[in-house]
Amino acid sequence: MQVTLMVSDWCASCDQAEKVWREVAAERGIDLAVVGLAQPEGRALAARLKLKTIPAVLVDGSLKAIGVQTRQQALEILDAADASMDL
């Protein structure tokens, strides 16, 4: 499972989102990529997904959440992604 967190330097809430997702990624042993909108990859991804708000969370390339999640919400996103992989 690959989790991508879209952030920006000018985003006031992105630091909190990154903190939550880094903790959850370490706890679950999953790959976390933090991608900034200033990077070519970030601009391309935001354009492809038509993102207008960040932070944004993608799991295996699919947009799963916008904004800052609590630890519990982040875990629920991962659990839902795991469950859909089992189908």
N, C-alpha and C positions, 0 to 999 in steps of 0.2 A: 504494500500500500504506500502510495506517495501522496503526501500532503504538501500543498503549495499555499503559502500565505503571501498575498499581494499587499504591498505596503508602499509608502512614500515618505520622503524626508519631511514634508510639510504636514503630514497627517498627525494630529495631536493624539489620537487614540491608537495608532498603529503600534507604539511601544508596548502598551498594555496587552494588545492582541498577541504580539510576538512573545511576550513573557508567558502568557497562558499556553500558547501552542508549543513553545520550547519545553515547558514542564511536562505537558501531556505526551509529547513525542518521546521524551526521555523515559517517561514512565511506561509507555507502551512499546518502546523499541521500534518506532516507525521512522521513516525518512521524512524530514521536514526541509523544504526549500523555501527560503524567504526571498521573494523576488520584488525588486523595487520598480516602480513605474518609470524611473529615469533610465533603466536599462533597456536595451533593444528588445530583449526577451519579454520584459514586463509590458512594454508598449504594445508589442504584437499580441500578447495574451489578452490584455485589456481590450484591444480592438476586436479580437476574435469573439470574446465573450460579451462585448458591448457593455463593459463595466463603467459605471458612472460614480460608484461609491466604493471606498476602501475603508478599512481592510476587507479583503475578500478571501474566503477559504475555498480551495479546490481539493478534491480527493480524487486521485487518479484522473486528473484532467477535467473533472466535472465540478461546476460551481455548486457548493453546498451551503454557504452562509456568507452573509455580509455583516460587517460591524464587529464589535468585540464580543466574544463569547466568554462565559464563565468556564471554569474548569469542568463543571458538570455538563454544560452544553457541548463543550468540545468532545468530551467522552461519548456523549450520546450521538454526535455526528459520526464518530469513528465506529461505534457499535452498529449504527444503521448501515454504514458502508460495508462492514464485515458481514452483516446479515444479508445484504443484497448480493454479495459475492457468493454466498452459500446456495443461492437459489439455482 
